[in-house]
């Protein structure tokens, strides 16, 4: 049996499987791709031989033969829990279309441009960018090179967006707190960008709708636990009567940092302050955390993304020009847990909630 080697390891070729099974390489290819033609007996024999020999398809050779890689590159921030959930949903949606994912993450030493180039080097046919910070002009340039979808922000002329209605998500959170009886409701802001802008706007609009414009309270925060810790410091430094009784945070990581710091400072959650996050991440769902949070529906976002990319790869490009109002917008929903409750009277004794 003649086998090629790669990296010091013996590689089993499709010819090896065909020889051992006593069939043609074409028959082996049809069986392994689950295409019609070979008999049931042939299929069983080929699969048994392939498993016995440890055969794995040579993706590079397959790509060259088909001129198709069927790979979707995904740009993500590995430190963002919601991105992990999105990738799982994207993988399911991609698999249903016969596509595979290649992941590339931004790090302290790899910016978005470098991470994207890595995906293109892997011959990815399409790209899904999770919450990218690159400007619209850069998105347009990328969209011309490769079919691309951005998730979590508005799109551009060449790149459609798939996103949750961020402003509406904040409105739902504020509605929940006002429904519990809260009036002093603060918003812990996120980093600069379109997502934070939309959520901040939704917060202000919801406060105005409830007649609470005079109580608008935007506190600097961020997208990490440290941002929540810093915001908690601002809250704790205030006199008890001037503290918000309900706080909505830019995301779950920020909310968890805030919650932890408030508890450490002697302010109960939710008895002293109700806390609401955004993303409905796995951390929010932990029984010891129980964080009320806005869900962005990762399955819905992933399905819409793969529908767009699948259409592009099948030769059905969207009409030009695109605009932000052509984005696919998924309606978020609130998941209520134990971190939010009706407000109670605050005592100023010793400056600490009683």
ABEGO torsion letter per residue (X at the ends): XBBBBBGGBBBBBAAAAAAAAGBBAAAAAAAAAGBBGBBAAAAAAAAAAAAAAGBBBBAAAAAAAAGBAGBBBBBBBAABAAAAAAAAAAAAAAAAAGBBBBBBBBBAABBAAAAAAAAAAAGBABBBBBGBABBAAAAAAAAAABBBBBBGBBBBAABBBBBBBAAAAAAAAAAAAAAAGBABBBBBBBBBEAAAAAAAAAAAAAAAAAGAAAABBBBBBEABAAAAAAAAAAAAABBAAABBABBBBABAAAAAAAAAAAAAAGBBOAAABBBBBBGGBAAAABAAAGBBBBBAGAAAAAAAAAAAAAAAAAGBBBBOBBBAAABBBBBBBBBBBAABBBBBBBBABGGBBX
